[in-house]
């Protein structure tokens, strides 16, 4: 046994470590309509864990992990097991607005090709659903052909949008820059100054995370009778199992089960991946993937008829979320911690398929705190009021008839996901760090991971997402 802290044999008494937050479902002060059950904490059992054999074991049942399982099941003969400490949509996946957008992406960047490919895969899935059932993609995915509006309110911001429109158009994206008057014709409720405007991408789309996850779960479960799929929720991953003879990782032990993976183990645990790897690899490992939770609040107003939207809307400041910017607003931290503790607020607004208004968004580093911050919610509301004057006369009472979504985006300092094999472990892969783009990039990531497992070259270059030479201990 080398310095890594692997388990050569099952150890039922090991302390469980979550593959996702066990209590990260969005807060809700007034619940209406069906919602997924809150995840229950995994219970320790004195019984010997049950063992099962699979080709691939996926740790993490967010949109990325479930999509990886789906792609493997659809496009290979491999069998897959998915394990998670909680349930789907209890982390970042269920706390987003469902953007499948290109408006906030940059042609030629490391993530551009992945974003283009993933959007195409979502389009293909939506078209498939439209051909299969009466409700089509709208019913099965929450698929909405809203288009996107990236909004600026000053001449400087409009100039930035004009340049972005030019660059995206040259990259083959259908993009148009709108003056303030043209924007008003498309979105009468939206108010920008006369020297402002927007970039309009009519082919951007929106999906509903809960509906999309339910569809993917249904697809995955259709392979269970064939012996090719198993899902284990509320069952946190505890350790990796490694052969004492060859040193190869053989699978994962959870709190209740032993999952052997003949071909690969994939860790797709979002913001929890860093801590999970530390638990898996032990204190002597030099590998440190610096993904960390970036907390966000969203405010959902059910049947809100004071504001009608025709498109998904985002202010330009959201695009600059990787660093400090002058477009979004920043709230001072109440402590003397690092300046990154300060919260940043950028206006985003959408209507979902149920007609509920979803307003965002905030970004802050507060660890895995699930606490609702009323000052953040007030700032989101006030920021929205700067763009939508109609809501300024509406009193916001967050304790009544409001759904508050809180999630932890898996943030990477260099702004791109980590997708690839762990150095010196030929059959262990990581897929994390998508921050607010997990839904948008999930299908492309799933295809990429499948190609890696099969040893195929892939449609998208793997290199920008590799672990090698990117973090400490990977040179």
Secondary structure, 3 states (H helix, E strand, C coil): CCCCCCECCCCCCCCCCCCCCCCCCCEECCCCCCCCCCCCCCCCCCCCCEEEEEEEEEECCCHHHHHHHHHHHHHCCCCEEEECCCCCCCCCHHHCCCEECCCCCCCCCCCHHHHHHHHHHHHHHHHHHHHHCCCHHHHHHCCECCCEEEEECCHHHHHHHHHHHHHHHHCCCCCEEEEHHHHHHHCCCCCCCCCCEEEEECCCEECCHHHHHHHHHHHHHCCCCCCCEEEECCCCEEEEEECCCCCCEEEEEECCEEEEEEEEEEECCHHHHHHHHHHHHCCCCCCCCCCEEEEEEEEEECCCCCCCCCCEEEEHHHHHCCCCCCCCEEECCCCCCCHHHCEEEEEEEEECCCCCEEEEEEEECCCCCCCCCHHHHHHHHHHHHHHCHHHCCCCCCCCCCEEEEEEEEEECCCCCCEEEECCCCCCEEEEECCECCHHHHHHHHHHHHHHHHHCCCCCCCCHHHCCCCCCCCCC
